[in-house]
Amino acid sequence: MISILDCTLRDGGYINDFNFGRKCISEIISSLAQAKIEIIECGFLKSGANDPDKSLFGSVSAIAMHLPDNKDGTMYVAMIAYGDIPIEEIEPYDGTSISGIRLTFHEQDIDRAFDFANRLSDKGYKVFIQPVGTATYTDKALLDLIEKVNTPSHSIWWIHWEPCIRTTS
């Protein structure tokens, strides 16, 4: 199954330092939901973030004020760059805010990121994993990562690959 994920509030934040304004964040989320976008990424979860005008959130509960009461089949998610927020700062899923987390990580962090992802899953979140820098991974490292994702003990996992061009000499 293919779903559409909008990451305006996260990826667009690299242009405006994530400073969309509180009202604009809510309006973007509302407009995307009305357009029936299946997955809306609300921004980054990052330890210490606390500016209500930015799409950087210090807690899951800080995102809730931007979400509709009736989520009507739309999944709301946030991104975590592995290492940016301790697992202890992430509240258990309670249905009032996001239901999923996209976790990015570099090759050297794969094992620690999978442990973190399992702990997110234990807190009730659906977890997407997104390896970054995959253009530099060896074929074996990519195959090992796919095998790790397919291990039955993982109750998570959607995997998102960044576009990359790999060439051989």
C-alpha positions as CSV (number, residue, x, y, z in Angstrom):
1,M,0.0,0.0,0.0
2,I,1.2,3.5,-0.9
3,S,0.2,6.4,1.3
4,I,0.8,10.1,0.8
5,L,2.9,11.8,3.5
6,D,3.2,15.6,3.7
7,C,6.2,16.9,5.4
8,T,5.7,20.7,4.8
9,L,6.0,21.6,8.5
10,R,9.2,19.6,9.0
11,D,11.1,19.8,5.7
12,G,9.8,23.3,5.0
13,G,11.3,24.4,8.3
14,Y,14.7,24.3,6.8
15,I,13.8,27.4,4.8
16,N,12.2,29.5,7.6
17,D,14.0,28.1,10.7
18,F,10.7,26.2,11.5
19,N,9.1,29.6,12.3
20,F,5.7,29.1,10.6
21,G,3.7,30.8,13.4
22,R,1.3,29.0,15.7
23,K,-1.8,29.9,13.6
24,C,-0.2,28.9,10.3
25,I,0.9,25.5,11.8
26,S,-2.7,24.7,12.7
27,E,-4.0,26.0,9.4
28,I,-1.6,23.9,7.4
29,I,-2.5,20.8,9.3
30,S,-6.2,21.5,8.9
31,S,-5.9,22.1,5.2
32,L,-3.9,18.9,4.6
33,A,-6.5,16.9,6.6
34,Q,-9.3,18.5,4.5
35,A,-7.4,17.5,1.4
36,K,-7.4,13.9,2.7
37,I,-3.6,13.6,3.0
38,E,-3.2,10.2,4.7
39,I,-0.1,11.1,6.8
40,I,0.7,14.6,8.1
41,E,4.1,15.2,9.6
42,C,3.7,18.0,12.1
43,G,7.4,18.8,12.7
44,F,10.3,17.6,14.7
45,L,10.4,16.3,18.3
46,K,13.5,17.8,19.9
47,S,14.5,18.1,23.5
48,G,14.3,21.6,24.8
49,A,12.2,23.0,22.0
50,N,9.5,25.3,23.4
51,D,8.7,28.1,20.9
52,P,4.9,27.7,20.1
53,D,5.5,29.5,16.7
54,K,7.9,26.8,15.5
55,S,7.3,23.3,14.2
56,L,9.9,22.1,16.7
57,F,8.2,20.5,19.6
58,G,9.7,19.5,23.0
59,S,6.9,17.0,23.7
60,V,4.2,15.0,22.0
61,S,1.6,16.9,24.1
62,A,2.8,20.3,22.6
63,I,1.7,19.0,19.1
64,A,-1.9,18.2,20.3
65,M,-3.1,21.8,20.3
66,H,-2.6,21.9,16.5
67,L,-4.6,18.7,15.8
68,P,-8.3,18.3,15.2
69,D,-10.4,16.3,17.8
70,N,-11.7,14.1,15.0
71,K,-8.6,12.6,13.3
72,D,-10.9,11.0,10.7
73,G,-8.5,8.4,9.3
74,T,-5.5,10.8,9.0
75,M,-2.3,9.7,10.8
76,Y,-0.4,12.5,12.4
77,V,3.3,12.0,13.0
78,A,6.5,13.8,14.0
79,M,10.1,13.2,13.1
80,I,12.9,12.5,15.5
81,A,16.5,12.6,14.5
82,Y,18.1,9.9,16.6
83,G,19.8,11.4,19.5
84,D,17.8,14.7,19.6
85,I,15.4,13.7,22.4
86,P,15.8,11.0,25.1
87,I,13.1,8.3,25.2
88,E,12.2,9.4,28.7
89,E,10.9,12.7,27.3
90,I,8.4,11.0,25.0
91,E,5.0,10.5,26.7
92,P,3.2,7.2,26.1
93,Y,0.7,7.3,23.2
94,D,-2.8,8.3,24.6
95,G,-4.8,9.1,21.4
96,T,-4.8,12.9,22.0
97,S,-1.8,13.8,19.8
98,I,0.4,12.1,17.2
99,S,0.1,8.3,16.7
100,G,3.3,7.8,14.8
101,I,7.0,8.8,14.8
102,R,9.4,8.9,11.9
103,L,12.9,8.1,13.2
104,T,16.0,9.1,11.2
105,F,19.4,7.7,11.9
106,H,22.9,7.3,10.3
107,E,24.5,3.9,9.6
108,Q,26.7,4.0,12.7
109,D,23.5,4.3,14.9
110,I,21.5,1.5,13.4
111,D,21.5,-0.8,16.5
112,R,20.9,2.0,18.9
113,A,18.2,3.5,16.7
114,F,16.4,0.1,16.5
115,D,16.5,-0.1,20.3
116,F,15.0,3.4,20.5
117,A,12.4,2.5,17.9
118,N,11.3,-0.6,19.8
119,R,11.0,1.6,22.9
120,L,8.8,4.0,20.9
121,S,6.7,1.1,19.8
122,D,6.4,-0.1,23.5
123,K,5.0,3.4,24.3
124,G,2.3,2.7,21.7
125,Y,3.5,4.6,18.6
126,K,3.6,3.4,15.1
127,V,7.2,3.8,14.0
128,F,8.6,4.6,10.6
129,I,12.3,4.2,10.2
130,Q,14.3,6.3,7.8
131,P,18.0,5.6,7.3
132,V,19.8,8.7,6.1
133,G,22.9,8.9,3.9
134,T,22.1,5.6,2.3
135,A,24.1,6.5,-0.8
136,T,27.2,5.7,1.3
137,Y,25.9,2.4,2.6
138,T,27.4,-0.7,1.1
139,D,25.0,-3.2,-0.6
140,K,25.6,-5.6,2.4
141,A,24.7,-2.8,4.9
142,L,21.5,-2.1,3.0
143,L,20.6,-5.8,2.8
144,D,21.4,-6.2,6.5
145,L,19.1,-3.3,7.4
146,I,16.3,-4.7,5.3
147,E,16.7,-8.1,7.1
148,K,16.7,-6.3,10.5
149,V,13.4,-4.5,9.5
150,N,11.9,-7.8,8.5
151,T,12.7,-9.6,11.7
152,P,9.4,-10.8,13.2
153,S,10.2,-9.5,16.7
154,H,9.7,-5.9,15.4
155,S,6.1,-4.8,15.7
156,I,6.8,-1.6,14.0
157,W,8.0,-0.6,10.9
158,W,7.4,1.2,7.8
159,I,10.6,2.0,6.1
160,H,11.3,5.1,4.1
161,W,14.3,5.3,1.8
162,E,15.7,8.7,0.8
163,P,16.3,9.0,-2.9
164,C,19.9,8.2,-3.8
165,I,22.0,7.5,-6.8
166,R,24.6,4.9,-6.4
167,T,27.3,4.4,-9.0
168,T,30.0,1.8,-9.3
169,S,33.4,2.5,-10.9
